[in-house]
Amino acid sequence: MAYDRGRGRGGRGGGDRDRGDQRLPFGHGGGPGGGRSGSPVSPAPPAAQVTIRAPPASPSPAPSSSAPPPRQQVAPASSSAPSAAALAKEVEKKLFVSETALAPSAAAALAAVAAVQGAPASDAEDAADVDLAPVSKKGLAHPARPGLGTVGKSVMIRANHFLVDVADNNLFHYAVSINPESKSRATNREVLNELIKLHGRTALGGKLPAYDGRKSLYTAGALPFESEEFVVTLVDPEKKEKERAEREYKITIQIAGRTYMYHLHQFLRGRQRDMPQETIQVLDVVLRESPSWNYVTVSRSFFSTTFGHRGDIGEGLECWRGYYQSLRPTQMGLSLNIDISATSFFKPVTVIKLVEEFLNIRDTSRPLSDRDRVKIKKALRGVRIETSHQPDQIRRYKITGITPIPMSQLIFPIDEMGTRQTVVQYFWDKYNYRLKYGSWPCLQAGSDSRPIYLPMEVCKIVEGQRYSKKLNDKQVTNILRATCKRPQEREQSIRDMVLHNKYAEDKFAQKFGIKVTNDLVSVPARVLPPPMLRYHDSGREKTCAPSVGQWNMINKKMINGGTIDNWTCLNFSRMRPEEVRRFCMDLTHICNATGMSVNPRPFVEVKSAAPNHIEKALRDVHRRATQMLAQQGTGNQLQLLIVILPDVSGSYGKIKRVCETEIGIVSQCCLPKHASRPNKQYLENVALKINVKFGGCNMVRERAFVRNGIPFVSEVPTIIFGAEVTHPPPGEDSASSIAAVVASMDWLEITKYRGVVSAQPHRQEITDDLFSINEDPHKGLNANGGMIRLVCDRSEFTPFVIIWFIWRTDMVHLYSRFLFFVFCYMNYVD
């Protein structure tokens, strides 16, 4: 259950801080092709006939065609109820779909590819006599596309994909073992690069291998051996000058497998069902080899200062530009998907300078507080630094912590006799270096048993280190501002990136016979007409057709307005009291004018409070409202709290946490720059958001009231599920992951959703509490539970069709548990 706090969307705003505009949820402009969304839209083969095996007919009479089939009532589940796996297997048999009918024929698939690539029709005709190979146990036969789109306007668009041609070479896979092992891909590459320098023309037979930095090595053609051991000596890259130490590595290379390009060509021509993922992975590694040497690698992206000006994003960080790259199979053939990207890096400055910016410190003579010291420890742990107090020697270390006391008080032994000195005295005696920041702690490297103390003023951040922790709102805004471009500018940036990489001159691509075009592909697309929206009949305009993704509430009323009797406002900004009262009056007027029923007078007097006492002010408002309601004997509570945020960002999360999870008040946050000068469109957006929070409905699709108006939804009662698991940001090693399930509560409109969240183990992708069976302590029987059950119990209807949207989840595990849920729910096992 996610929401965008910064972008207006769908006429309801986009989160709690409205930007004052209304947009259709069609995306927000990422250049041609939608960034890295995958393969471009292109014609597909005609739909193949799908064969479904239905379960045996029931002896009971069939229901009439006009009514849904009656559900079968079963006895309550006992302690000997079958397991989830057994029930899932039983349901899966009943829903079995013939695998052989799911994939398009070879002729149909080849005809689609030939049509896009401009190949002669004879190629498609030749494929008519070729049968597809059966799907392996590991393969998945995808359903055929039902047909090409006909709705909307047909156009041609350019997508950020570049076609790739590959020679028919035999690719060999070798397993690589390096001893001693290193967790660093950069070190592994250094070791293998030294091996190629020494033995490339001799023992390796002149082959130029592509290496993934871990355990796999790929060559075009076989090496002269099946298994061989090598020994190389490498200078430690973490140390320079006199400190550069040599280290010996033993490398074992042995054959692991062979990959034939034939299978990839057959798959792309529609003659093979199983996608040769290993072959595509090999080619992807080859195309990533040169960038891995030349740029900083972050996941599937590459970054460098050569791609453009590095931008300061605040608190000791800067923004580096780069690009994303991925090889994808498409109906046009192999395609290289490229998009521009940006991420945060540490500035290559002294640690003192970084701490000053990170903590916004002006007086460096004052010692750091314990809170500031913890912040710095979290931010710098694992960061590599180099020292500068010895001009003839530059040493590099990895920070493991920060000392708890200032270095002027930090005493440590300096020899085997047990002589002890402070860090300040030691640097003066040994290096004739007078430290200036004696009240600040030292950085710590090494282990706890043998620590190395490093004064911050003699340390500098090594360039090219990504900041992987969570960015604040200001930093995210600065990165978006640096990377947000119009489609034409984004397209040109992608073209420039491809030309800069010079794929035609890449020695690895040449060795493996890979050619990448320099032009973006053109693909057919359709501009779909926007859905017609329906509002309340009491408004002047009952329907609305959005134009260019935008519409407004002029002459319209919400189709179902909510009711608010008790509300107040709390101001944390520098707005004057009369400005706050005027804003509240204008907002309640717009709410009532657009279809809601809102008391024009606040229940509790509008107050202002200091931004450094947010939690206290929120609890005080709740206490005063509760006391007044108790005196009136109404038994209700404060329904809505309008909050004008502080002028300085960063308080939104705290306000939401206290209001929504601790004191139980629905809140609506507003930025002071908008509340001080509100226009009608902004007030309408806020009113739309408030109405939804109180169970109202702003608008619906007009076709929702037409028989079969929404495909797969309007025919029979349908419930739509969505699920997602959100993980803690990098650097949070123990925080729980949060699983969320949402489901539609109304049919036919599909406008109300209920959500349930559940904490689960750190970074676990599979949802634990999706469905469960627990023993009811009162009945002594098994009772269904879990997140799905909690959502379904609040539904306004009984669904006959379930549509499930899922992202980044173990689909096999989910499928079995979901089938079990369907079986239990449809048969009322309770």
C-alpha positions, -999 to 999 in steps of 0.1 A, spaced: 0 0 0 20 29 -13 14 65 -19 33 94 -34 37 123 -11 50 147 -36 30 143 -69 -6 151 -76 -23 121 -92 -57 111 -104 -75 142 -93 -68 133 -56 -34 148 -52 -5 125 -45 1 120 -9 -6 144 20 11 174 7 -7 185 -24 10 202 -52 -22 217 -66 -25 198 -99 -44 168 -110 -29 141 -132 -40 108 -146 -20 78 -134 -2 72 -167 33 76 -153 54 108 -150 75 111 -180 106 90 -182 117 95 -218 109 72 -246 102 37 -237 95 44 -201 131 41 -188 140 6 -178 106 -9 -178 116 -38 -201 110 -47 -236 92 -22 -259 57 -27 -270 56 -46 -303 33 -68 -323 27 -102 -309 17 -135 -325 -20 -143 -329 -36 -160 -299 -35 -197 -298 -66 -217 -287 -65 -224 -250 -78 -258 -238 -91 -259 -202 -99 -292 -186 -129 -287 -163 -135 -309 -133 -161 -337 -136 -197 -325 -137 -216 -325 -104 -247 -347 -101 -267 -318 -88 -287 -297 -113 -268 -269 -131 -276 -234 -120 -293 -210 -143 -271 -189 -166 -284 -157 -151 -272 -163 -116 -238 -172 -102 -233 -209 -92 -243 -216 -56 -215 -222 -32 -210 -256 -15 -214 -255 23 -190 -277 42 -187 -287 78 -163 -267 99 -128 -278 97 -117 -302 124 -83 -309 139 -77 -335 112 -81 -310 83 -59 -316 53 -27 -296 50 -24 -264 30 -2 -282 5 -28 -310 0 -57 -285 -5 -36 -264 -28 -28 -295 -49 -65 -304 -50 -76 -270 -62 -47 -269 -87 -60 -301 -103 -95 -285 -106 -81 -254 -123 -56 -273 -145 -49 -256 -178 -35 -276 -207 2 -267 -210 4 -276 -247 -21 -250 -257 -6 -221 -238 22 -212 -262 18 -198 -297 27 -219 -326 62 -216 -341 47 -202 -373 27 -176 -355 57 -165 -334 80 -164 -363 55 -144 -384 54 -117 -357 92 -115 -354 95 -114 -392 69 -86 -395 88 -64 -370 123 -71 -384 112 -69 -420 122 -104 -428 108 -121 -458 75 -140 -454 91 -172 -465 109 -175 -432 75 -176 -414 62 -202 -439 92 -224 -434 85 -225 -397 50 -238 -402 63 -274 -405 85 -271 -373 70 -282 -341 79 -265 -308 100 -285 -284 82 -296 -252 86 -273 -222 111 -286 -197 104 -290 -161 122 -257 -154 105 -239 -182 72 -220 -182 48 -220 -211 34 -185 -211 -2 -179 -224 -4 -165 -259 -13 -129 -263 -50 -127 -271 -44 -103 -300 -33 -68 -310 -48 -37 -296 -74 -18 -316 -85 10 -292 -71 44 -294 -48 62 -319 -20 42 -336 14 59 -334 51 50 -337 74 58 -308 111 55 -300 120 33 -271 153 33 -252 163 -1 -266 191 -8 -290 190 -40 -311 219 -64 -307 232 -89 -332 253 -119 -320 274 -142 -341 268 -179 -340 297 -187 -316 300 -215 -291 303 -201 -256 322 -219 -228 316 -214 -191 344 -220 -166 343 -220 -128 368 -198 -111 382 -203 -76 405 -178 -61 424 -186 -29 425 -167 -6 390 -156 -13 380 -120 -15 345 -105 -11 355 -76 -33 347 -79 -70 373 -52 -77 400 -73 -61 389 -104 -80 390 -85 -112 425 -73 -104 437 -109 -97 422 -122 -130 435 -93 -150 470 -100 -137 465 -137 -148 455 -125 -183 486 -103 -186 509 -132 -176 493 -161 -194 468 -147 -219 488 -155 -250 502 -188 -238 482 -209 -213 449 -192 -222 454 -197 -259 449 -160 -268 413 -160 -256 399 -128 -240 376 -140 -212 347 -121 -197 345 -124 -159 315 -117 -136 338 -108 -107 327 -139 -87 328 -175 -98 322 -175 -135 344 -170 -165 332 -170 -202 350 -174 -234 341 -175 -271 357 -208 -280 374 -233 -257 405 -228 -236 434 -252 -242 426 -271 -210 397 -284 -190 412 -277 -156 443 -257 -146 458 -239 -116 477 -207 -118 496 -186 -92 499 -148 -95 513 -121 -72 493 -90 -68 501 -58 -51 475 -49 -24 454 -22 -41 444 -8 -7 480 4 1 503 28 -18 539 38 -21 561 20 6 531 3 21 522 -16 -10 524 -53 0 526 -82 -24 501 -110 -20 500 -144 -36 468 -158 -51 461 -193 -64 436 -194 -92 418 -226 -103 399 -226 -136 379 -256 -147 353 -262 -174 317 -259 -161 296 -261 -192 290 -251 -228 264 -228 -242 251 -229 -278 239 -198 -295 216 -221 -316 191 -223 -287 189 -185 -284 183 -181 -321 156 -207 -320 139 -190 -290 140 -156 -308 125 -172 -339 97 -188 -319 109 -223 -324 118 -230 -288 97 -224 -257 124 -224 -229 142 -191 -228 180 -198 -227 186 -176 -197 222 -188 -193 231 -177 -228 216 -142 -222 235 -140 -190 267 -147 -207 262 -120 -233 251 -96 -206 283 -102 -187 303 -96 -219 287 -62 -225 293 -53 -188 330 -62 -188 345 -29 -202 322 -6 -181 330 -26 -150 367 -16 -155 361 20 -164 332 31 -141 319 26 -106 294 -3 -106 262 -2 -86 240 -32 -92 231 -30 -129 242 7 -133 275 24 -140 285 58 -127 314 82 -134 323 118 -131 329 118 -169 292 117 -176 285 152 -164 289 177 -136 286 162 -101 260 180 -81 260 189 -44 230 174 -27 239 184 9 253 170 41 286 159 25 271 141 -4 271 146 -41 252 133 -71 269 113 -98 254 106 -132 255 73 -149 234 48 -169 215 16 -165 222 -13 -189 205 -47 -193 202 -72 -222 167 -83 -229 151 -108 -254 122 -91 -273 100 -100 -303 124 -79 -324 154 -99 -312 180 -92 -285 178 -57 -272 201 -36 -250 179 -15 -226 198 17 -216 186 45 -194 202 74 -176 204 72 -138 219 90 -108 228 82 -73 246 96 -42 283 94 -34 305 107 -6 324 139 -15 361 133 -17 368 158 11 385 157 45 365 139 72 363 171 92 347 189 63 322 161 58 312 160 95 307 198 94 283 195 65 266 163 77 258 177 111 256 213 100 282 224 126 294 259 127 316 259 159 342 231 155 358 239 189 328 224 207 329 186 214 304 163 196 274 152 215 267 115 219 238 118 195 260 134 168 287 108 174 262 79 168 251 96 136 286 99 123 294 63 133 264 50 113 272 72 83 310 64 81 311 28 90 327 8 62 339 40 44 375 39 30 397 68 39 433 78 32 457 96 56 476 127 48 499 134 78 528 116 61 537 132 28 558 103 16 533 76 26 496 75 19 478 47 38 443 36 33 419 22 59 383 12 63 365 28 92 350 4 117 338 29 144 344 61 163 360 64 198 336 72 226 359 99 241 378 129 226 413 122 213 428 146 238 417 121 265 422 89 245 453 70 259 468 39 242 500 19 246 527 29 221 553 1 227 557 -33 242 569 -18 275 534 -5 281 542 32 276 510 51 272 502 84 254 473 104 243 466 105 205 474 143 205 508 137 222 517 108 200 512 127 168 533 156 180 561 133 192 562 109 162 551 131 133 557 166 146 520 172 137 499 194 160 463 183 160 437 211 161 405 193 170 414 177 203 378 178 216 366 156 187 367 118 187 390 97 166 380 74 137 387 38 145 401 12 120 412 -24 125 396 -47 150 384 -41 186 413 -62 199 439 -42 178 423 -8 171 439 19 149 431 54 160 430 80 132 423 117 139 396 130 115 417 160 104 444 138 88 418 116 69 402 122 36 373 103 20 385 81 -10 367 91 -42 340 69 -58 323 55 -27 285 53 -29 264 65 0 240 35 5 220 48 35 186 65 33 185 100 19 165 127 35 137 146 16 160 175 6 186 152 -8 161 132 -28 146 164 -42 181 176 -52 188 143 -71 154 144 -89 160 180 -98 194 171 -113 181 141 -133 145 152 -143 145 160 -180 120 164 -208 116 134 -232 136 150 -260 165 158 -236 164 124 -220 165 107 -254 195 128 -264 213 119 -231 207 82 -238 221 86 -274 251 104 -260 257 77 -235 256 50 -262 280 69 -284 303 75 -254 305 38 -246 316 30 -282 302 -5 -283 316 -10 -318 351 -6 -305 346 -27 -274 373 -55 -275 351 -79 -255 321 -74 -278 343 -79 -308 358 -111 -294 323 -126 -288 308 -113 -321 283 -88 -305 272 -58 -324 250 -30 -309 232 -5 -331 235 32 -322 198 41 -329 168 37 -307 142 12 -319 109 24 -333 79 4 -321 42 7 -328 21 20 -299 -14 32 -292 -25 64 -274 -55 51 -254 -85 75 -248 -88 86 -211 -116 70 -192 -148 90 -188 -153 100 -151 -187 103 -134 -195 127 -106 -226 133 -85 -259 142 -103 -264 173 -82 -234 190 -99 -236 211 -130 -212 187 -148 -221 150 -142 -193 136 -163 -158 146 -172 -134 137 -199 -98 143 -188 -77 163 -212 -39 157 -215 -40 138 -182 -56 167 -162 -90 177 -150 -105 198 -121 -135 200 -98 -151 231 -114 -189 226 -115 -186 191 -101 -195 173 -68 -181 142 -52 -202 112 -60 -202 102 -23 -192 129 3 -181 122 38 -192 138 70 -170 156 95 -184 171 127 -153 175 149 -121 190 136 -94 215 144 -61 229 131 -26 230 145 0 253 130 37 247 132 47 273 107 54 311 108 19 318 94 0 344 113 -32 333 133 -55 352 110 -40 335 79 -45 301 95 -81 309 103 -87 322 68 -72 290 53 -94 268 75 -125 288 65 -117 285 28 -110 248 31 -143 239 49 -162 261 24 -147 241 -6 -153 208 11 -190 216 15 -193 231 -20 -179 199 -35 -202 175 -18 -190 169 17 -207 178 50 -182 196 72 -189 217 103 -176 252 94 -165 259 129 -135 240 146 -144 219 176 -113 229 194 -97 264 192 -71 266 164 -36 268 180 0 274 169 30 256 183 68 256 180 83 230 156 105 216 183 75 205 204 55 187 178 47 155 197 37 175 229 14 198 208 -3 169 191 -10 151 224 -22 183 240 -48 188 211 -60 153 216 -63 157 253 -83 189 251 -106 175 225 -112 143 245 -121 164 276 -146 186 257 -162 155 241 -165 139 275 -182 170 290 -207 170 261 -213 133 266 -214 127 228 -190 97 230 -173 107 198 -137 117 192 -118 144 172 -122 132 137 -98 154 117 -67 174 126 -54 198 99 -17 203 104 3 231 88 38 217 86 69 236 98 87 258 73 117 234 75 110 199 61 115 167 81 85 166 105 60 148 83 69 113 94 67 121 131 33 138 127 19 109 108 33 84 133 19 101 163 -15 110 148 -23 78 129 -7 51 151 -5 65 187 -34 89 194 -58 78 167 -66 110 148 -69 113 110 -45 141 99 -42 162 68 -8 179 64 -4 210 43 27 229 33 28 265 46 37 279 12 4 266 -2 -17 273 29 -6 309 31 -17 316 -5 -43 289 -13 -60 289 -47 -92 271 -55 -76 242 -73 -53 235 -43 -82 236 -19 -102 212 -41 -73 188 -41 -71 188 -3 -108 184 -1 -106 153 -24 -80 138 -1 -99 145 31 -131 129 16 -113 97 8 -99 94 43 -135 95 57 -148 68 35 -161 90 7 -158 85 -30 -147 113 -53 -155 99 -87 -159 66 -105 -155 54 -140 -186 59 -160 -184 25 -175 -186 10 -140 -224 14 -142 -226 -2 -177 -231 -40 -180 -197 -56 -186 -182 -20 -187 -149 -30 -171 -135 -62 -186 -130 -92 -161 -145 -70 -133 -181 -61 -142 -193 -95 -152 -194 -111 -117 -186 -99 -82 -148 -94 -82 -123 -85 -56 -89 -71 -66 -59 -78 -43 -25 -62 -42 5 -73 -21 40 -59 -15 68 -63 9 88 -32 19 123 -36 33 142 -13 56 168 10 39 204 0 35 223 2 67 194 -9 89 205 -44 98 178 -55 123 147 -36 114 117 -56 103 103 -58 68 67 -48 64 42 -68 43 11 -52 31 -21 -66 15 -49 -44 0 -82 -54 -15 -111 -37 -31 -142 -34 -9 -169 -23 -33 -182 -37 -66 -189 -25 -93 -172 8 -86 -138 -5 -74 -129 27 -56 -126 17 -19 -97 -4 -7 -88 -19 27 -53 -25 37 -36 -47 63 1 -46 73 22 -71 92 58 -71 104 80 -100 94 117 -110 96 144 -86 82 145 -85 44 123 -116 40 105 -114 6 78 -141 12 48 -129 32 45 -149 64 11 -139 75 -7 -142 42 -30 -170 53 -30 -192 84 -51 -217 103 -52 -212 141 -72 -230 168 -101 -209 181 -98 -209 219 -136 -205 223 -149 -230 198 -120 -255 200 -119 -257 162 -95 -245 136 -102 -210 124 -89 -192 93 -68 -162 98 -41 -141 83 -39 -109 63 -62 -121 34 -89 -132 58 -88 -98 77 -93 -80 44 -120 -103 31 -141 -102 63 -147 -64 57 -158 -68 21 -192 -55 12 -199 -85 -10 -189 -122 -16 -165 -124 -46 -167 -151 -73 -136 -138 -91 -103 -128 -75 -76 -107 -94 -42 -107 -77 -14 -82 -84 20 -92 -69 55 -78 -72 89 -93 -63 76 -124 -45 83 -162 -47 55 -169 -71 55 -207 -66 52 -204 -28 26 -177 -32 6 -197 -57 2 -227 -34 -8 -206 -4 -32 -186 -26 -49 -216 -40 -54 -229 -4 -70 -196 5 -93 -197 -25 -103 -233 -16 -111 -224 20 -128 -191 12 -150 -204 -16 -161 -233 6 -166 -214 38 -141 -233 60 -144 -213 92 
